[in-house]
Amino acid sequence: MKPLFRPVVYLSGPITKGDPAINTRSACLLFDQLIRERLVLPVVPHWSHFQHVMYPLPYTTWLEYDLAMIPRYDACLRFTAAYHAPGLHYTQVASRGADREVARFSELGKPVFFSVRDLYSWVHAVNGAGADVDPRETVFPEAPWPKPT
């Protein structure tokens, strides 16, 4: 089996609209899922939340940074931030920044996905291997996390 192409995927979702902490948690949860499944290499712009806590910058600086980095990524996954617990049901879809990011990916002719399922279908199609792709055989075999068994 040939090594699997693992695209670098930008996770685009709300950060400042609504609850920044829950929005960031949602991005981290999605990152965790994607990195463990080993089919893509996710990038989380929401980690700037932690940098901003220590060294605040204007919103426009963060957006300029994100937009400048987009040409380096292979694809975008637009997601909804959500958190549900007793007494708290939170969902945030709207995001002007994420909408700008999606538009920039589209301008560059790069794919934008709205579900992990569609993203993974694209990865399988790009690799030409369909359902028999083994994510343990990747172009990054030295990955520090355990391989799935």
C-alpha positions in Angstrom: 0.0 0.0 0.0 1.4 3.4 -0.9 1.9 6.1 1.7 -1.3 8.2 2.4 -1.4 11.8 1.4 -2.5 13.7 4.5 -3.7 17.2 3.6 -3.2 20.1 5.9 -6.7 21.2 6.8 -7.6 24.6 8.3 -10.4 24.4 10.8 -12.6 27.5 10.3 -15.3 28.3 12.8 -16.5 31.0 15.2 -14.0 32.4 17.7 -15.1 35.9 18.9 -18.8 35.7 18.2 -20.6 34.1 21.1 -18.5 32.5 23.8 -14.8 32.4 22.8 -13.9 29.8 25.4 -16.6 27.3 24.1 -15.8 28.1 20.5 -12.1 27.3 21.2 -13.0 24.2 23.0 -15.1 23.0 20.0 -12.1 23.6 17.7 -9.8 21.7 20.1 -12.3 18.8 20.3 -12.5 18.7 16.5 -8.7 18.8 16.2 -8.4 16.0 18.7 -10.7 13.8 16.6 -8.9 14.6 13.3 -5.4 14.1 14.6 -6.3 10.8 16.2 -7.9 9.5 13.1 -4.7 10.3 11.2 -6.2 11.1 7.8 -5.5 14.8 7.8 -3.2 17.3 9.5 -5.5 19.8 11.1 -4.6 23.5 11.9 -6.5 25.3 14.6 -6.5 29.1 14.3 -8.4 29.2 17.6 -5.2 28.6 19.5 -4.6 32.3 19.0 -7.2 32.6 21.8 -4.5 31.5 24.3 -1.9 33.9 22.7 -4.4 36.7 22.9 -5.0 36.1 26.6 -1.3 36.6 27.3 -0.5 39.2 24.6 -3.7 40.9 23.2 -3.8 42.1 19.6 -6.5 43.8 17.6 -9.1 41.5 16.0 -8.0 42.7 12.6 -4.4 41.6 13.2 -5.6 38.0 14.0 -7.7 38.0 10.8 -4.9 39.4 8.7 -2.6 36.6 10.0 -5.2 33.9 9.3 -5.9 35.1 5.8 -2.2 35.4 5.0 -1.6 31.8 6.1 -4.5 30.3 4.1 -2.4 29.7 0.8 -0.2 27.3 2.8 -3.1 24.9 3.5 -4.7 22.2 1.3 -8.3 22.5 2.4 -10.7 24.1 4.8 -13.2 22.5 7.2 -16.0 24.9 8.3 -17.5 23.8 11.6 -20.2 24.9 14.1 -19.1 25.4 17.7 -21.3 23.5 20.1 -21.5 22.5 23.8 -24.3 20.7 25.5 -24.5 20.0 29.3 -27.3 20.0 31.8 -28.6 23.6 31.9 -26.4 24.7 29.0 -27.1 24.2 25.3 -24.8 26.3 23.1 -24.5 26.4 19.4 -22.7 29.1 17.3 -22.6 29.0 13.5 -22.3 32.6 12.5 -18.8 34.0 12.1 -17.8 36.9 9.8 -14.2 35.8 10.1 -14.9 32.2 9.2 -17.0 33.4 6.3 -14.0 35.5 5.0 -11.7 32.5 5.5 -14.1 30.2 3.5 -14.3 32.9 0.8 -10.5 33.1 0.6 -10.2 29.3 0.2 -12.7 29.4 -2.6 -10.9 32.3 -4.3 -7.8 30.2 -4.3 -9.6 27.2 -5.8 -9.0 25.2 -2.6 -11.7 22.8 -1.3 -14.0 23.8 1.5 -15.9 21.1 3.5 -18.8 21.4 5.9 -18.5 17.9 7.4 -15.8 15.5 8.4 -17.5 12.9 6.3 -17.2 15.0 3.1 -13.6 15.9 4.0 -12.7 12.2 4.5 -14.4 11.3 1.2 -12.2 13.8 -0.6 -9.1 12.5 1.1 -9.9 9.0 0.0 -10.6 10.2 -3.5 -7.4 12.1 -3.7 -5.5 9.0 -2.5 -7.3 6.9 -5.0 -7.6 4.0 -2.5 -11.2 4.3 -1.4 -12.2 2.4 1.8 -9.0 0.3 1.9 -6.8 3.2 2.9 -4.8 2.3 6.0 -4.2 5.5 7.9 -1.3 3.8 9.7 0.7 3.9 6.5 1.2 7.7 6.1 3.8 10.1 4.8 4.6 10.8 8.4 5.4 7.4 9.9 7.4 8.9 12.7 4.3 10.5 14.3 4.7 10.8 18.1 1.2 9.5 18.8 0.3 5.8 19.0 -0.8 4.1 15.8 -4.4 2.7 16.0 -4.5 -1.1 16.3 
